[in-house]
Amino acid sequence: MKINQEIKDKIQEKEDLFFDKSSEKYHDMSIFDELFEILSEPDFKNNFPKQHFAELNRVRDLKNTIDTAREIGREIGRMKIKIKVAKKGLKEGCPIELIAKMTDLSIKEIKQLEEELKQKN
């Protein structure tokens, strides 16, 4: 990753711009990746206030939590679409093997969906 010279200069000047929670840059998560890269350099590591490291760690942890939640949400959304397509295929009388091929659901999962549909009717 190319280190942003402006960020490096601000750190050297020990400016608090990036740690002001009302700052737009505070909410730009990519800046924290750059900050961690810069701060891992020995020159900065020994001369940077510990409370800023704590704040950076807190924000990085929050970013990782949000990224993980987003990925889980996407996966749940993809699964819901697969199930919806499978149910529609079953209602239309499509062969289970074809539905499995189209949705990447297992035949066992599709048969379970078929049972659920039968129970509802």
KOLFI-616324 format. One record per residue: residue in one letter; x, y, z of N, C-alpha, C in turn. Coordinates in pm, whole numbers, padded with zeros to 5 digits, always signed. Atoms other than C-alpha are relative to their C-alpha. Layout:
aXYZXYZXYZ/...
REM end
This chain:
m+00085-00118+00000+00000+00000+00000+00089+00124+00000/k-00076-00124+00007+00135+00343-00092-00039+00087+00119/i+00027-00080-00119+00168+00555+00219-00026+00145-00041/n+00040-00136+00027-00007+00889+00200+00095+00096+00074/q-00100-00089-00060+00262+01154+00260-00065+00103+00092/e+00071-00096-00085+00005+01398+00401-00025-00059+00140/i+00025+00066-00129-00084+01148+00673+00131-00011+00078/k-00130+00015-00065+00282+01083+00747+00046+00133+00059/d-00038-00133-00048+00348+01458+00779-00082+00040+00122/k+00087-00035-00114+00050+01504+01011+00042-00075+00126/i-00043+00078-00115+00171+01225+01234+00130+00057+00056/q-00127-00057-00046+00520+01371+01247-00022+00130+00076/e+00031-00126-00067+00368+01704+01346-00086-00024+00125/k+00083+00040-00114+00162+01514+01608-00133+00075+00004/e+00131-00065+00008-00157+01675+01486-00108-00102+00030/d+00109+00089-00040-00480+01528+01618-00113-00006-00102/l+00104-00005+00103-00674+01577+01294-00070-00134-00020/f+00056+00130+00033-00724+01205+01239-00070-00066+00118/f+00060+00060-00118-00847+01141+01591-00118+00082+00051/d+00117-00080-00033-01118+01406+01600-00121-00073-00055/k+00112+00084+00043-01437+01199+01590-00100+00074-00089/s+00092-00075+00085-01627+01480+01418+00060+00022-00140/s-00067-00019+00129-01374+01487+01133-00052-00103-00101/e+00042+00093+00106-01484+01337+00801+00103-00111-00017/k-00106+00098+00020-01147+01163+00779-00006-00111+00104/y+00012+00101-00106-01219+00981+01105-00089-00115-00046/h+00097+00100+00044-01505+00798+00934+00043-00070-00130/d-00054+00066+00118-01296+00705+00628+00090-00112+00050/m-00071+00113-00062-01186+00358+00740+00133-00030-00070/s-00125+00032+00069-00914+00330+00473+00117+00076+00060/i-00107-00078-00060-00716+00598+00651+00063-00075+00117/f-00054+00072-00114-00676+00369+00951+00097-00110-00043/d-00096+00097+00051-00509+00102+00742+00135+00066-00025/e-00124-00074+00026-00255+00362+00632+00067+00040+00131/l-00057-00041-00128-00210+00488+00986+00071-00116+00069/f-00063+00115-00064-00137+00141+01119+00130-00037-00070/e-00123+00031+00073+00117+00084+00845+00110+00099+00037/i-00097-00103-00036+00291+00413+00922+00047-00019+00144/l-00033+00008-00142+00276+00363+01296+00079-00125+00037/s-00079+00119-00030+00438+00023+01273+00148+00024-00028/e-00140-00035+00024+00757+00193+01153+00063+00040+00133/p-00064-00028-00130+01007+00215+01442+00006+00148+00038/d-00009-00144-00031+01044+00596+01414-00127+00052+00063/f+00128-00048-00051+00676+00646+01483-00043-00074+00126/k+00048+00085-00109+00612+00358+01718+00044+00051+00137/n-00055-00045-00128+00833+00503+01991-00037+00144+00035/n+00026-00142-00023+00717+00865+01955-00147+00038-00013/f+00142-00029+00021+00341+00836+01927-00077-00028+00128/p+00073+00019-00127+00104+00882+02223-00080-00130+00003/k+00067+00130-00014-00034+00551+02352-00152+00010-00012/q+00146-00012+00009-00391+00685+02373-00046-00001-00145/h+00037+00004+00142-00388+00728+01994+00003-00143-00052/f-00002+00141+00038-00286+00365+01948-00125-00069+00050/a+00121+00062-00056-00571+00266+02177-00122+00036-00083/e+00113-00044+00082-00817+00472+01971+00004-00067-00137/l-00013+00067+00129-00682+00331+01646-00040-00147+00009/n+00037+00140-00020-00716-00022+01781-00150-00016+00017/r+00144+00005-00021-01072+00048+01893-00074+00014-00133/v+00066-00025+00129-01169+00184+01551+00026-00116-00096/r-00030+00114+00087-00990-00099+01369-00085-00120+00038/d+00084+00110-00044-01176-00353+01582-00145+00021-00043/l+00136-00032+00043-01504-00177+01508-00014-00022-00150/k+00003+00019+00145-01422-00173+01135-00005-00149-00034/n-00001+00144+00026-01344-00545+01142-00135-00064+00035/t+00132+00050-00039-01672-00614+01324-00104+00035-00105/i+00095-00044+00103-01867-00412+01069+00021-00077-00130/d-00030+00075+00123-01690-00580+00776-00049-00145+00010/t+00045+00137-00021-01763-00924+00923-00153-00008-00005/a+00147-00002+00000-02129-00834+00983-00054+00018-00141/r+00044-00020+00139-02162-00710+00626+00013-00129-00081/e-00021+00124+00074-02016-01032+00486-00102-00106+00041/i+00101+00095-00047-02246-01243+00703-00136+00037-00057/g+00127-00047+00056-02540-01030+00589-00013-00033-00148/r+00002+00034+00144-02445-01079+00224-00024-00150-00019/e+00016+00145+00011-02418-01455+00276-00143-00042+00032/i+00139+00030-00035-02758-01466+00445-00092+00040-00115/g+00080-00046+00114-02903-01264+00159+00009-00094-00119/r-00017+00096+00111-02754-01499-00101-00075-00130+00028/m+00069+00125-00036-02892-01801+00088-00152+00018-00013/k+00144-00024+00011-03239-01644+00107-00045-00001-00146/i+00034-00001+00143-03236-01588-00269+00000-00142-00055/k-00007+00139+00045-03128-01948-00331-00124-00077+00045/i+00118+00070-00053-03409-02075-00109-00126+00045-00073/k+00117-00053+00071-03663-01849-00278-00009-00060-00141/v-00003+00058+00135-03554-01972-00623-00035-00148+00006/a+00028+00144-00014-03561-02334-00504-00148-00025+00025/k+00143+00017-00029-03913-02298-00361-00084+00026-00124/k+00077-00031+00122-04037-02137-00680+00014-00114-00101/g-00022+00113+00091-03878-02418-00883-00081-00121+00040/l+00080+00113-00049-04045-02679-00664-00148+00020-00030/k+00141-00029+00026-04383-02508-00699-00033-00016-00149/e+00021+00011+00145-04338-02505-01078+00024-00142-00052/g-00019+00140+00039-04251-02875-01078+00135-00031-00064/c-00135+00026+00055-03884-02847-01177+00063-00119+00072/p-00070+00113-00063-03671-03156-01112+00097+00050+00109/i-00085-00038-00113-03482-03143-00782+00146+00016-00044/e-00139-00006+00046-03150-03208-00960+00028+00132-00073/l-00015-00127+00072-03204-02904-01184+00003+00117+00099/i+00002-00105-00103-03290-02685-00884+00132+00003+00075/a-00128+00009-00070-02978-02808-00705+00112+00061-00084/k-00102-00054+00091-02766-02722-01007-00011+00152-00012/m+00022-00145+00016-02921-02375-01041+00030+00079+00127/t-00011-00075-00126-02904-02281-00672+00124-00035+00082/d-00113+00052-00080-02598-02473-00546-00044-00049+00137/l+00048+00064-00122-02819-02611-00269+00013-00150-00018/s-00010+00146+00009-02780-02977-00186-00139-00059-00026/i+00127+00069+00025-03047-03225-00289-00073-00019+00133/k+00060+00016-00133-03106-03290+00083-00070+00129+00044/e+00060-00129-00037-03171-02918+00143-00127+00026-00081/i+00117-00023+00085-03411-02902-00150-00115-00092+00040/k+00105+00091-00047-03599-03208-00028-00062+00050+00130/q+00053-00059-00123-03633-03039+00312-00095+00115-00033/l+00087-00110+00044-03777-02732+00139-00130-00054-00059/e+00117+00063+00060-04013-02959-00054-00095-00049+00110/e+00081+00046-00113-04134-03113+00274-00069+00117+00069/e+00057-00119-00062-04186-02767+00425-00118+00053-00083/l+00108-00047+00087-04395-02665+00123-00121-00091+00008/k+00110+00096-00012-04605-02983+00150-00075+00018+00130/q+00062-00020-00132-04668-02919+00520-00084+00128+00003/k+00074-00126+00003-04784-02564+00449-00130-00012-00078/n+00119+00016+00083-05037-02685+00191-00091-00100+00055/
REM end
